Amino acid sequence: MASEQELSDFLKSVDKRAFKRTVYHVRDDEAALDIVQDSMIKLTEHYGDKPVNELPMLFQRILSNSTLDWFRRQKTRNALFTSLSDFESSSDDAGDFDLLENYVIEGDAREASQSAEDQIRRKQIFNEIEKEIQELPARQREAFLMRYWEEMDVAETAAAMGCSEGSVKTHCFRAVQTLSKALKAKGIEL
Protein backbone atom coordinates (compact mmCIF):
# COMPACT_ATOMS: atom_id res chain seq x y z
CA MET A 1 0.00 0.00 0.00
CA ALA A 2 1.22 3.47 -0.88
CA SER A 3 1.80 5.77 2.05
CA GLU A 4 0.48 9.31 1.97
CA GLN A 5 4.00 10.59 1.28
CA GLU A 6 4.56 8.09 -1.57
CA LEU A 7 1.25 9.10 -3.15
CA SER A 8 2.16 12.77 -2.83
CA ASP A 9 5.63 12.18 -4.31
CA PHE A 10 4.10 10.24 -7.22
CA LEU A 11 1.64 13.03 -8.01
CA LYS A 12 4.42 15.63 -7.89
CA SER A 13 6.52 13.56 -10.27
CA VAL A 14 3.81 13.32 -12.94
CA ASP A 15 2.04 16.67 -12.77
CA LYS A 16 4.01 18.61 -15.41
CA ARG A 17 4.15 15.77 -17.93
CA ALA A 18 0.47 14.95 -17.44
CA PHE A 19 -0.44 18.60 -17.94
CA LYS A 20 1.62 18.91 -21.11
CA ARG A 21 0.25 15.67 -22.52
CA THR A 22 -3.31 16.79 -21.81
CA VAL A 23 -2.69 20.20 -23.41
CA TYR A 24 -1.59 18.34 -26.56
CA HIS A 25 -4.93 16.55 -26.58
CA VAL A 26 -7.43 19.24 -25.62
CA ARG A 27 -5.51 22.34 -26.78
CA ASP A 28 -6.82 24.36 -23.86
CA ASP A 29 -4.60 25.10 -20.84
CA GLU A 30 -7.45 25.63 -18.38
CA ALA A 31 -9.27 22.48 -19.44
CA ALA A 32 -6.01 20.53 -19.26
CA LEU A 33 -5.38 21.72 -15.71
CA ASP A 34 -8.92 20.71 -14.73
CA ILE A 35 -8.55 17.28 -16.31
CA VAL A 36 -5.20 16.60 -14.61
CA GLN A 37 -6.48 17.79 -11.24
CA ASP A 38 -9.64 15.68 -11.54
CA SER A 39 -7.52 12.67 -12.49
CA MET A 40 -5.27 13.17 -9.48
CA ILE A 41 -8.28 13.48 -7.18
CA LYS A 42 -9.83 10.30 -8.60
CA LEU A 43 -6.56 8.42 -8.15
CA THR A 44 -6.27 9.60 -4.56
CA GLU A 45 -9.90 8.89 -3.66
CA HIS A 46 -10.32 5.53 -5.35
CA TYR A 47 -6.84 4.03 -5.58
CA GLY A 48 -4.79 5.70 -2.85
CA ASP A 49 -4.61 2.38 -1.02
CA LYS A 50 -2.98 0.55 -3.95
CA PRO A 51 0.72 -0.36 -3.99
CA VAL A 52 2.95 2.46 -5.23
CA ASN A 53 4.13 0.44 -8.26
CA GLU A 54 0.54 0.27 -9.56
CA LEU A 55 -0.04 4.03 -9.39
CA PRO A 56 1.55 5.02 -12.75
CA MET A 57 -0.62 2.65 -14.74
CA LEU A 58 -3.78 3.56 -12.84
CA PHE A 59 -3.08 7.26 -13.24
CA GLN A 60 -2.48 6.97 -17.00
CA ARG A 61 -5.76 5.11 -17.42
CA ILE A 62 -7.68 7.63 -15.31
CA LEU A 63 -6.09 10.53 -17.22
CA SER A 64 -7.00 8.98 -20.58
CA ASN A 65 -10.58 8.35 -19.47
CA SER A 66 -10.92 11.86 -18.04
CA THR A 67 -9.68 13.32 -21.33
CA LEU A 68 -12.19 11.23 -23.29
CA ASP A 69 -14.95 12.36 -20.91
CA TRP A 70 -13.96 15.97 -21.54
CA PHE A 71 -14.26 15.44 -25.31
CA ARG A 72 -17.69 13.85 -24.83
CA ARG A 73 -18.86 16.80 -22.75
CA GLN A 74 -17.53 19.21 -25.42
CA LYS A 75 -19.39 17.32 -28.13
CA THR A 76 -22.62 17.54 -26.14
CA ARG A 77 -22.04 21.18 -25.31
CA ASN A 78 -21.33 22.05 -28.94
CA ALA A 79 -24.48 20.24 -30.03
CA LEU A 80 -26.57 22.23 -27.54
CA PHE A 81 -25.04 25.66 -28.06
CA THR A 82 -24.36 26.92 -31.55
CA SER A 83 -22.60 30.08 -30.43
CA LEU A 84 -20.09 29.38 -27.68
CA SER A 85 -18.73 32.90 -27.95
CA ASP A 86 -21.61 33.98 -25.72
CA PHE A 87 -20.13 31.91 -22.90
CA GLU A 88 -16.44 32.84 -23.29
CA SER A 89 -14.74 35.31 -21.00
CA SER A 90 -14.13 38.79 -22.28
CA SER A 91 -10.58 38.88 -20.94
CA ASP A 92 -8.10 39.24 -23.81
CA ASP A 93 -5.05 38.18 -21.83
CA ALA A 94 -6.47 34.88 -20.55
CA GLY A 95 -4.60 32.80 -23.14
CA ASP A 96 -1.27 34.62 -22.89
CA PHE A 97 0.06 32.84 -19.81
CA ASP A 98 1.81 29.53 -20.37
CA LEU A 99 2.37 27.71 -17.10
CA LEU A 100 5.17 25.49 -18.40
CA GLU A 101 7.11 28.36 -19.98
CA ASN A 102 7.03 30.28 -16.71
CA TYR A 103 7.76 27.34 -14.42
CA VAL A 104 11.37 27.50 -13.24
CA ILE A 105 13.07 24.27 -12.27
CA GLU A 106 15.56 24.88 -9.50
CA GLY A 107 19.09 23.73 -10.20
CA ASP A 108 18.76 23.62 -14.00
CA ALA A 109 22.37 24.62 -14.58
CA ARG A 110 22.46 23.19 -18.11
CA GLU A 111 20.23 25.94 -19.48
CA ALA A 112 22.13 28.63 -17.59
CA SER A 113 25.39 27.57 -19.21
CA GLN A 114 24.03 27.79 -22.78
CA SER A 115 24.46 30.89 -24.88
CA ALA A 116 21.40 33.00 -25.58
CA GLU A 117 21.54 31.96 -29.25
CA ASP A 118 21.55 28.26 -28.31
CA GLN A 119 18.66 28.76 -25.91
CA ILE A 120 16.58 30.54 -28.54
CA ARG A 121 17.33 27.95 -31.21
CA ARG A 122 16.52 25.13 -28.78
CA LYS A 123 13.23 26.80 -27.85
CA GLN A 124 12.34 27.30 -31.54
CA ILE A 125 12.99 23.63 -32.31
CA PHE A 126 10.98 22.56 -29.28
CA ASN A 127 8.06 24.79 -30.37
CA GLU A 128 8.15 23.26 -33.88
CA ILE A 129 8.13 19.76 -32.40
CA GLU A 130 5.19 20.67 -30.15
CA LYS A 131 3.22 22.04 -33.12
CA GLU A 132 3.79 18.87 -35.10
CA ILE A 133 2.82 16.66 -32.15
CA GLN A 134 -0.44 18.60 -31.85
CA GLU A 135 -1.18 17.89 -35.51
CA LEU A 136 -0.96 14.11 -35.06
CA PRO A 137 -4.22 12.12 -35.02
CA ALA A 138 -5.47 11.62 -31.46
CA ARG A 139 -4.58 7.93 -31.04
CA GLN A 140 -1.13 8.38 -32.58
CA ARG A 141 -0.49 11.38 -30.35
CA GLU A 142 -1.64 9.47 -27.27
CA ALA A 143 0.53 6.42 -28.04
CA PHE A 144 3.54 8.58 -28.92
CA LEU A 145 3.31 10.66 -25.74
CA MET A 146 2.87 7.63 -23.51
CA ARG A 147 5.77 5.76 -25.05
CA TYR A 148 8.26 8.58 -25.50
CA TRP A 149 7.13 11.33 -23.12
CA GLU A 150 5.94 9.16 -20.24
CA GLU A 151 8.53 6.45 -21.07
CA MET A 152 5.98 3.66 -20.68
CA ASP A 153 6.67 0.31 -22.31
CA VAL A 154 4.43 -1.15 -25.03
CA ALA A 155 2.42 -3.33 -22.64
CA GLU A 156 1.76 -0.47 -20.22
CA THR A 157 0.75 1.83 -23.08
CA ALA A 158 -1.58 -0.79 -24.54
CA ALA A 159 -3.23 -1.31 -21.14
CA ALA A 160 -3.62 2.44 -20.57
CA MET A 161 -5.05 3.00 -24.07
CA GLY A 162 -7.28 -0.07 -23.96
CA CYS A 163 -5.89 -1.56 -27.18
CA SER A 164 -3.49 -4.28 -28.32
CA GLU A 165 0.29 -3.99 -28.20
CA GLY A 166 0.33 -4.23 -32.00
CA SER A 167 -1.93 -1.19 -32.23
CA VAL A 168 0.41 0.76 -29.96
CA LYS A 169 3.38 -0.15 -32.14
CA THR A 170 1.49 0.85 -35.28
CA HIS A 171 0.37 4.19 -33.79
CA CYS A 172 3.91 4.96 -32.59
CA PHE A 173 5.49 4.00 -35.90
CA ARG A 174 3.08 6.21 -37.83
CA ALA A 175 3.55 9.10 -35.39
CA VAL A 176 7.34 8.91 -35.63
CA GLN A 177 7.19 8.72 -39.43
CA THR A 178 4.84 11.70 -39.64
CA LEU A 179 6.90 13.78 -37.19
CA SER A 180 10.16 12.91 -38.91
CA LYS A 181 8.81 13.87 -42.32
CA ALA A 182 7.26 17.13 -41.08
CA LEU A 183 10.38 18.19 -39.16
CA LYS A 184 12.70 17.30 -42.05
CA ALA A 185 10.58 19.50 -44.31
CA LYS A 186 11.26 22.37 -41.87
CA GLY A 187 15.00 21.64 -41.85
CA ILE A 188 15.06 20.04 -38.41
CA GLU A 189 16.85 16.72 -38.14
CA LEU A 190 17.08 15.05 -34.77
N, C-alpha and C positions, 0 to 999 in steps of 0.2 A: 504494500500500500504506500502511496506517495504521501509524504509528510506535507504539511502546509508550506514549509520552506521550499521543498522540492517542486511543488506545484507552482509556487510563485516564481522560482528560478526558471522553470520551463516556460512559463508565459512571457517572462522578460526576454528569454532567448529567441522567441519566435515572433514577437510583436511587429518589428520593422519589416521582416520578410513577408509576413502574412498580410500586412497592410499594402505593401508594394504589389504583391501578387493580386490582391483583390482590386486595387486600382487598375491594374492591367485588364481585369475582367469587366468591371462596371464603369470605368472611366469617369468616376465621380469621387473625389477625395472624401467628402462628408459621408456618402453612402458606404464607402469602403471602411471608414473608421467605425461606423455603426455595425457593419457586418462583422468585422473583426472583434469588436467588443462583445457583441451578442454571442459569437462563437466561443469566446473565452468564458463568458458567464455560463453558457450551456455546459462546457467542459467541466467547469468547477462545480456546478450544481449537480450534474448527473454522473460524472465520472471521476470526481476528485478522490474517490476511494480506490481507484485502480492503481496497479503498480506503475511506477514512473516510466518504465520502458514501453508501456502501452500508450502513453499520453500522446506522442507525436502522431501516431496513426489515427487515433481517435480525433485529435484536433483537426487533422487534415480533412477527415471525412465530414466533421461538423462544419468546417469552413466551406467546403465544397457545397454541402447541402444548404447552408445559409445563403450562399451566393445564388444558387439556383432558386431558392425561395424569393430572394430579392427580385430576380428577373421575372418570376411569375407575378409578383405584386405589381411590377412596372407594366407588364403586359395588361393586367386587369385595369390598372389605373389609366393607361393610355386608351383602353377601349371605352372607359367611362367618360373621360374628359378629353375633348378634342383640342382644347386650347390650354396647355399646361402653363403658358406664360402668365396666366391669371394667378397662378399659385406660387410663382417664383419670387424670391426676395428682390427688392429693388436696389440692393447694395451692389455697386459696380465692382468693389474690390474684394468680394467674397471669394473669387476664384484665383486671386493673385498669390495667395500664400501656399507654399509647398512645404509640408511638414518635413519631408525627408531632405530637402535641400537645406533647410535651416537647422536640422538636427546635427549637433556637433558631437562627435565621438571623442571622448577624452583619450589622450595618449596616441592619437593618430599622427605619428611623427613622419610617416612615409609621405603624406601629402604636404607637410610643412617643408620637407626637403626638396620638393620638386620646384622647378622654375615656374613662373607665372604662365609662360607659353605652353609648357607641358600640361599644366593643370587645365588650361582652357581647351587644349586639343583633346585631352582625356575626357573632359566634360562633354565636348561636342560629339565625340564618338559614342559615349554612353547615351546621350540623348537620341542619336540616330538609331542605336540598337533598341532603345525603349520604344521608339516610334514603330519600328518594324515588328517588334514583339506584339504591340497593340493591334497590328494589322492581321496577325495570324487568326485563323478560324478558332473558335472558342475551345474546342477539344484539343487541338494541337497546342494552343497556348497553355492550357491547363497541364497537359502532359509534359511539355517542355519546362515549365516553371517548377513543377514538382520534381522532375528528374535533375535539372541542372541548377535551379535556384535553391530548392529545398534539399537537394542532394539525397533524394529518396531513391531506393533501388527499384527495379522494374516491378517486383512483386508488391512492394508497398504502394507504389503509384497505381497499379492496377486495382488493388483493394480500395484505395481512397477514391478512385474515379468510378469504381463499380463496373469495370470492364476486364477483358482478358489481357494477359501480359503481351500477347501478340498485337493487340490494338494499341497498347502503350508504345511498343516499339515502332509501329507504323506511324502513329501520331508524332513521335519524337523525330523519326527520320524525315518525315515531310516538313516538320517545323524547321529542322536544321538546314535542310535543302533550300527552303524558301528564304530563310534568314541569310544564308550564305550568298545566295544569288542576288538578293536585294542589296546587301551590304557591299558586295563586289561591284555592283552597278554604281554605287556611290563612291567607289574608290577606297573602301575600307576592307582590309584583309586581316583577319585575326589568326 
